[in-house]
Amino acid sequence: MTKKILILPGDGIGPEIVAQAEKVLAFLIEERGVKLELEHGLLGGCAVDAAGVPLPEETLAKAKESDAILLGSVGGPKWETIERSLRPERGLLAIRAGLGLFANLRPAVLFPELASASTLRADVVSGLDIMIVRELTGGIYFGEPRGIRELDDGQRQGFNTLVYSESEIERIARVAFESAEKRQGRLCSVDKANVLEATELWREVVTELSKEYPKVELQHMYVDNAAMQLVRDPKQFDVIVTSNLFGDILSDLASMLTGSIGMLPSASLASDGSGMYEPIHGSAPDIANQNVANPLATILSLSMLFRYSLENAEIAVQIEQAVSQVLSDGLRTKDIDAEGMTSVGTDEMGDAVVKALSSIN
């Protein structure tokens, strides 16, 4: 059965890194006979320029008809001063909400070859394998009311609303508990229950739900302590579940444990298993069109796409093995380069992954 994949290159380095993932897809279609139908669409700043909105109706319609979506990145200084509702990031939030992509899986895995690339000591990060489960369609990013208003004394005031319902908390916690069951059986729920009522409820719901998962060891941790512990002793964590805002911050922090944010993929899943896959890094407009961006996070996002939405673990593993092979061969983009390694550009790294993949049976 042919599966539909919608490709959204986006802005900045997005088109460059997505092009490398497309090389992998082309190889799988042409050489391995994988039945895929690829479509392209606009999301983000490029959509604002072409259609006047960050998420055109045509893109959302294509997304709803697809089995999975591969996204590059959105945003950049060019669009930072336009009307807030038209900014690229609003398109990203809108497609997440429109597709019901409530569960964001962000693995932080250190490839052994990159232990020296981390800013922490190798003995602290070697063997690191954390899954961060971030709630993606609720919390302060979506809460209402929100805005910027003028007070009686003439000052401007910005305001946002942090809100979570029991059902929102329960469904993301189930994803995390089920993930922990398949891994080491440890789950850390991160909140700020001592000062935020919304996360006080979060803790209560997660605690109650834990009764259904007796094989999973549940721990609670305040977000400030979690950030410290990720740097002090990151291997104490197995699965972390947390809110939209906290997950956004902690997963970026975790990326530096692995050597570079250019190495971390993500999956944003709906309840039916469909999803959108993207590297967790931004659009990096300062290095766009220079053939220096690291495409490996995007290629690894493609691996997650095969594992979760297309349910093809075999190809997912092969893609991961190909990435590991190019790193073992000493190939490095600028962000992970080191003495004695072979520096390559974005295009060369993509070609190397395809070559490595072709040698894997």
C-alpha positions as CSV (number, residue, x, y, z in Angstrom):
1,M,0.0,0.0,0.0
2,T,1.4,3.4,-1.0
3,K,1.9,5.8,1.8
4,K,1.6,9.6,1.4
5,I,4.3,11.9,2.8
6,L,3.9,15.6,2.8
7,I,7.2,17.5,2.7
8,L,7.3,21.0,4.1
9,P,10.9,22.4,3.6
10,G,10.1,25.7,5.4
11,D,12.6,28.6,5.9
12,G,16.3,29.2,6.5
13,I,18.2,26.0,6.3
14,G,15.0,24.0,6.0
15,P,15.2,23.4,2.3
16,E,18.8,22.4,2.4
17,I,18.4,19.8,5.2
18,V,15.1,18.5,3.9
19,A,16.8,17.9,0.5
20,Q,19.2,15.5,2.1
21,A,16.3,13.5,3.7
22,E,14.7,13.5,0.2
23,K,17.8,11.8,-1.1
24,V,17.2,9.0,1.4
25,L,13.5,8.8,0.4
26,A,14.5,8.7,-3.3
27,F,16.9,5.8,-2.6
28,L,14.3,3.9,-0.7
29,I,11.7,4.4,-3.5
30,E,14.0,3.6,-6.4
31,E,16.4,1.0,-4.9
32,R,14.4,-0.7,-2.2
33,G,10.9,-0.5,-3.7
34,V,9.3,1.3,-0.8
35,K,5.9,2.6,-2.0
36,L,5.7,6.2,-1.2
37,E,3.9,9.2,-2.7
38,L,5.7,12.5,-2.0
39,E,4.0,15.9,-2.1
40,H,5.3,19.3,-1.2
41,G,3.7,22.3,0.5
42,L,4.3,25.7,2.1
43,L,4.5,26.4,5.8
44,G,6.1,29.3,7.7
45,G,7.7,32.4,6.3
46,C,7.8,31.0,2.7
47,A,4.0,30.6,2.9
48,V,3.6,34.2,4.2
49,D,5.6,35.4,1.2
50,A,3.8,33.2,-1.3
51,A,0.2,33.1,0.1
52,G,0.0,35.8,2.7
53,V,-0.5,33.4,5.6
54,P,1.8,31.1,7.5
55,L,-0.4,28.0,7.0
56,P,-2.3,28.1,3.7
57,E,-5.6,26.1,3.6
58,E,-4.1,24.0,0.8
59,T,-1.2,22.9,3.0
60,L,-3.5,21.9,5.9
61,A,-5.7,20.0,3.5
62,K,-2.7,18.1,2.1
63,A,-1.5,17.4,5.6
64,K,-4.8,15.9,6.7
65,E,-4.7,13.5,3.6
66,S,-1.1,12.4,4.4
67,D,0.1,9.5,6.4
68,A,3.1,11.6,7.7
69,I,4.7,15.0,7.3
70,L,8.4,15.8,7.1
71,L,9.2,19.4,8.2
72,G,12.4,21.4,7.9
73,S,12.2,24.6,10.0
74,V,10.2,27.8,10.1
75,G,10.9,31.5,10.9
76,G,13.6,34.1,10.7
77,P,14.4,37.7,11.2
78,K,12.7,38.7,7.9
79,W,9.2,38.0,9.5
80,E,9.8,39.1,13.1
81,T,8.2,42.5,12.7
82,I,5.1,41.6,10.8
83,E,1.7,41.2,12.4
84,R,1.9,38.6,15.2
85,S,-0.9,36.4,13.7
86,L,1.0,36.2,10.4
87,R,4.4,35.2,11.8
88,P,5.8,31.8,10.7
89,E,5.6,30.3,14.2
90,R,1.8,30.8,14.2
91,G,1.6,28.5,11.2
92,L,3.6,25.9,13.1
93,L,1.3,26.1,16.1
94,A,-1.8,26.1,13.8
95,I,-0.8,22.9,12.0
96,R,-0.1,21.1,15.3
97,A,-3.5,22.1,16.6
98,G,-5.3,21.4,13.2
99,L,-3.9,17.9,13.1
100,G,-4.2,17.1,16.8
101,L,-0.5,16.5,17.2
102,F,-0.5,16.5,21.0
103,A,2.5,14.2,21.8
104,N,6.0,15.4,21.0
105,L,8.7,12.8,21.3
106,R,12.2,14.1,21.5
107,P,14.9,11.5,22.0
108,A,18.3,12.7,23.3
109,V,20.7,9.9,22.3
110,L,24.5,10.3,22.2
111,F,26.2,8.5,19.4
112,P,29.4,7.0,20.8
113,E,31.4,8.7,18.1
114,L,30.3,12.2,19.4
115,A,31.1,11.8,23.1
116,S,33.9,14.3,22.7
117,A,31.6,16.8,21.0
118,S,29.5,17.3,24.1
119,T,30.4,20.2,26.4
120,L,30.2,17.8,29.3
121,R,32.8,15.2,30.2
122,A,32.6,12.0,28.2
123,D,32.1,9.9,31.3
124,V,29.0,12.0,32.2
125,V,27.3,11.7,28.8
126,S,28.6,8.4,27.3
127,G,25.6,6.0,26.8
128,L,23.1,8.8,27.2
129,D,19.6,7.8,26.0
130,I,16.7,9.9,27.2
131,M,13.2,10.2,25.7
132,I,11.5,13.6,26.4
133,V,7.7,13.5,26.0
134,R,6.4,17.0,25.6
135,E,2.7,18.0,25.5
136,L,2.3,19.9,22.3
137,T,-1.2,21.4,21.8
138,G,-2.0,22.9,25.2
139,G,-0.4,24.9,27.9
140,I,0.8,28.5,27.7
141,Y,1.4,28.4,24.0
142,F,-2.3,27.9,23.3
143,G,-4.0,29.3,26.4
144,E,-6.5,32.2,26.1
145,P,-6.6,35.0,26.9
146,R,-3.3,36.2,25.5
147,G,-2.0,39.4,24.0
148,I,-0.4,42.8,24.7
149,R,-2.6,45.5,26.2
150,E,-2.3,49.0,27.5
151,L,-3.0,49.7,31.2
152,D,-4.6,52.8,32.6
153,D,-1.3,54.3,33.4
154,G,-0.2,54.0,29.8
155,Q,2.2,51.1,30.3
156,R,1.9,48.1,28.0
157,Q,1.4,44.7,29.5
158,G,2.0,41.3,27.9
159,F,-0.1,38.4,29.2
160,N,-0.5,34.7,28.5
161,T,-2.6,31.9,30.1
162,L,-1.3,28.6,31.3
163,V,-4.2,26.1,31.3
164,Y,-4.4,22.3,31.2
165,S,-7.4,20.0,31.5
166,E,-7.3,16.6,33.2
167,S,-7.9,14.9,29.8
168,E,-5.0,16.7,28.2
169,I,-2.7,15.7,31.0
170,E,-3.9,12.1,31.1
171,R,-3.4,11.5,27.3
172,I,0.2,12.8,27.2
173,A,1.0,11.0,30.5
174,R,-0.2,7.7,28.9
175,V,2.1,8.1,26.0
176,A,5.0,8.6,28.5
177,F,4.1,5.7,30.7
178,E,3.8,3.4,27.7
179,S,7.1,4.6,26.4
180,A,8.7,4.0,29.8
181,E,7.3,0.4,29.8
182,K,9.2,-0.3,26.6
183,R,12.4,1.2,27.8
184,Q,14.0,1.1,31.3
185,G,10.7,1.5,33.2
186,R,11.4,4.9,34.8
187,L,9.4,8.0,34.3
188,C,10.1,11.5,35.6
189,S,7.2,14.0,35.5
190,V,8.5,17.6,35.4
191,D,6.3,20.4,36.7
192,K,6.3,23.5,38.9
193,A,3.6,22.4,41.3
194,N,4.8,24.5,44.2
195,V,3.8,27.7,42.5
196,L,1.7,26.9,39.5
197,E,-1.8,25.5,40.0
198,A,-2.0,24.2,36.4
199,T,1.0,22.0,37.1
200,E,-0.3,21.1,40.6
201,L,-3.2,19.5,38.7
202,W,-0.6,18.0,36.3
203,R,1.1,16.2,39.2
204,E,-2.1,15.0,40.7
205,V,-3.3,13.5,37.4
206,V,0.0,11.8,36.6
207,T,0.2,10.4,40.1
208,E,-3.3,8.9,39.9
209,L,-2.6,7.5,36.4
210,S,0.5,5.8,37.6
211,K,-1.6,3.2,39.4
212,E,-2.4,1.7,36.0
213,Y,1.3,1.2,35.3
214,P,2.7,-0.6,38.3
215,K,5.9,-1.7,36.4
216,V,6.9,2.0,35.8
217,E,8.8,3.8,38.6
218,L,7.4,7.4,38.8
219,Q,9.3,10.3,40.0
220,H,8.3,14.0,40.2
221,M,10.7,16.9,39.8
222,Y,10.4,20.7,39.7
223,V,11.5,22.1,36.3
224,D,14.4,24.1,37.8
225,N,15.8,21.1,39.5
226,A,15.3,19.0,36.3
227,A,17.4,21.5,34.3
228,M,20.1,21.3,36.9
229,Q,20.0,17.5,37.0
230,L,20.2,17.2,33.2
231,V,23.5,18.9,33.4
232,R,24.7,17.3,36.6
233,D,23.7,13.7,36.0
234,P,21.8,13.2,32.8
235,K,21.9,9.4,32.7
236,Q,19.6,9.3,35.8
237,F,16.7,9.9,33.4
238,D,14.9,7.4,31.2
239,V,11.7,9.1,30.1
240,I,10.7,12.7,31.0
241,V,7.1,13.9,30.5
242,T,6.3,17.6,30.8
243,S,4.3,20.5,29.6
244,N,4.6,22.4,26.3
245,L,6.8,25.2,27.6
246,F,9.0,23.1,29.9
247,G,9.4,20.5,27.3
248,D,10.5,23.0,24.7
249,I,13.2,24.3,27.0
250,L,14.4,21.1,28.5
251,S,14.7,19.3,25.1
252,D,16.9,22.1,23.8
253,L,19.1,21.8,26.9
254,A,19.3,18.1,26.4
255,S,20.4,18.5,22.8
256,M,23.7,20.0,23.9
257,L,24.4,16.9,26.0
258,T,24.6,15.0,22.7
259,G,27.1,17.3,21.1
260,S,24.9,19.5,18.9
261,I,21.3,20.5,18.5
262,G,21.9,19.5,14.8
263,M,21.7,15.8,15.9
264,L,18.3,15.7,17.5
265,P,15.1,14.6,15.7
266,S,11.5,14.8,16.9
267,A,8.1,13.2,16.3
268,S,4.8,15.0,16.9
269,L,2.0,12.4,17.0
270,A,-1.8,12.4,16.8
271,S,-3.9,9.8,18.5
272,D,-4.3,7.9,15.2
273,G,-0.6,7.5,14.8
274,S,-0.1,10.0,12.0
275,G,2.5,12.6,12.7
276,M,4.8,15.4,11.8
277,Y,8.6,14.9,12.0
278,E,11.2,17.6,12.2
279,P,14.6,18.4,13.7
280,I,14.3,20.3,17.0
281,H,16.7,23.1,15.8
282,G,15.5,26.3,14.3
283,S,15.8,27.8,10.8
284,A,19.4,29.2,11.5
285,P,19.1,31.9,8.8
286,D,22.7,33.0,9.6
287,I,24.1,29.8,7.9
288,A,21.4,29.3,5.3
289,N,22.5,28.6,1.7
290,Q,26.1,28.0,2.8
291,N,26.2,24.2,2.7
292,V,27.3,24.0,6.3
293,A,24.1,23.0,8.1
294,N,23.9,19.5,9.7
295,P,21.2,17.4,8.1
296,L,21.5,14.4,10.4
297,A,18.7,15.5,12.8
298,T,16.4,15.7,9.8
299,I,17.4,12.3,8.5
300,L,16.9,10.9,11.9
301,S,13.5,12.5,12.0
302,L,12.8,10.5,8.8
303,S,13.8,7.4,10.7
304,M,11.2,8.3,13.4
305,L,8.7,8.8,10.6
306,F,9.2,5.2,9.4
307,R,9.1,3.8,12.9
308,Y,6.0,5.6,14.3
309,S,3.7,6.6,11.4
310,L,4.6,4.0,8.7
311,E,5.3,1.2,11.2
312,N,8.4,0.1,9.4
313,A,11.0,-0.4,12.1
314,E,13.4,-2.2,9.8
315,I,13.9,0.8,7.6
316,A,14.0,3.1,10.7
317,V,16.9,1.0,12.1
318,Q,18.7,1.0,8.8
319,I,18.6,4.8,8.6
320,E,20.0,5.0,12.1
321,Q,22.7,2.6,11.2
322,A,23.6,4.6,8.2
323,V,24.0,7.8,10.3
324,S,26.1,5.9,12.8
325,Q,28.3,4.6,10.0
326,V,29.1,8.1,8.5
327,L,30.0,9.2,12.0
328,S,32.2,6.2,12.5
329,D,33.8,7.0,9.2
330,G,34.8,10.4,10.7
331,L,32.6,12.6,8.6
332,R,31.6,15.8,10.4
333,T,29.6,19.0,9.6
334,K,30.8,22.2,11.1
335,D,28.8,22.0,14.3
336,I,30.3,18.6,15.3
337,D,33.7,18.9,13.7
338,A,36.8,17.9,15.7
339,E,40.5,17.5,15.2
340,G,41.3,14.5,13.0
341,M,37.8,14.3,11.5
342,T,36.8,14.9,7.8
343,S,34.9,18.1,7.4
344,V,32.0,17.9,5.0
345,G,29.1,20.1,3.9
346,T,25.4,19.6,4.0
347,D,25.2,18.0,0.6
348,E,28.2,15.7,1.1
349,M,26.7,14.5,4.4
350,G,23.5,13.6,2.8
351,D,25.3,11.7,0.0
352,A,27.3,9.9,2.6
353,V,24.2,8.7,4.4
354,V,22.7,7.4,1.2
355,K,25.9,5.6,0.4
356,A,26.1,4.0,3.8
357,L,22.4,3.0,3.6
358,S,23.1,1.3,0.3
359,S,25.6,-1.0,2.0
360,I,23.1,-2.1,4.6
361,N,21.0,-5.2,3.8
